[in-house]
């Protein structure tokens, strides 16, 4: 098995770099910006979204005949 298979050097190089990322990774301006974005901006944005929509809907009401939005009936 495996006879006659042509190995693509570009794919083999990519696989080697992917498996050994920890050896080739270096902190630079681009990596720092991306890391700060994903580690700070995204959680802060999701937290702000959660606080903005808190108590906006009554999901327990979906199992009863009550209104799903928290507006009072007139």
HUUR-V436192 format. One record per run of one state. SS is the DSSP state (helix for helix, strand for strand, loop for the rest). FROM is the first residue (numbers start at 1). LEN is the number of residues. If there is no record, write none. Layout:
SS_FROM_LEN + SS_FROM_LEN
This chain:
loop_1_8 + helix_9_11 + loop_20_1 + helix_21_4 + loop_25_4 + helix_29_24 + loop_53_4 + strand_57_1 + loop_58_1 + helix_59_5 + loop_64_5 + strand_69_1 + loop_70_5
